[in-house]
């Protein structure tokens, strides 16, 4: 239906509503007209909304509006890889971060490798895990490792982390 046809239909519905409102005996003329204005306004707004949707909606945003929205920077690396890299760097710099973030990550990796390759859990059979990992690696990854005395001291050196990773990969 064209806009003119819809407009005529809306006007006729509004006129019928006005006649119906004026026919109510207990309703004053002022109140009937007020109600009719609200109904007519609603019908016109409905007509405008339907017409704009059929025509494709609002105009596309201008180049200025698009520039204001900005673009998401493309992730060069997956989030998980970036998180692990951050944990490695901070764990090498700070003993507390190494104890709370880096070593649990390495311990979980070692536990998963031991469970899949050797069929037991690291925490349930610590002596066998120690034999597989070696004393140096076990000292870092043991579940009952105490907190560092100096929380702000240096973390685990990169070379030692690399040796732990290499040992876990070789399992």
C-alpha positions, 0 to 999 in steps of 0.5 A: 500500500502506498503512503497516500492509501495508508494515510487515508486509512489512518485518517478514517480509523481516527475519525471512527475513533472520534465518533465512538468517543463522542458517542459515549454519554458520560465522557465530556467532549474535552476528555473525548478530544484529548483521548482522540488526539492521543490515539491519532498521534499514536496511529500517525507515529505507527504509520511513520515507523512502518513507512521508514522501515519499508524504505530501508530505515535510517540513512547509513552513518556518515564517514564522520560517524564511522570514524567516531565509532572506531575500529577494533584492532585486529588481534595479532595473537590469540588471547590465551597466548597473550595471557600466557606470555604475560604470565611468563614475563611477570613470573620471571620478574616477580617472586609473588607472581611466579608463585601465584600465576606462573608455577601453577600454570606450569604445574597444571601443564605438567600434571596434564602431560603426566596424566595423559602419557603416564596415567596417574595424577601428579598430586596423588603420586608425588614420588613417581612424578618427582622421578619423572620430572627430576629434582630441579623441576619437581622443586619448582612444581611441587604442590606444597611449595612454600611461598617465597620469603621475599614476595617482591624479589626476582621471579623464576629466571627465563632459562629455568622456565625454559628448562622446565618447559623442555622437561615437561614436553619431553615426558 
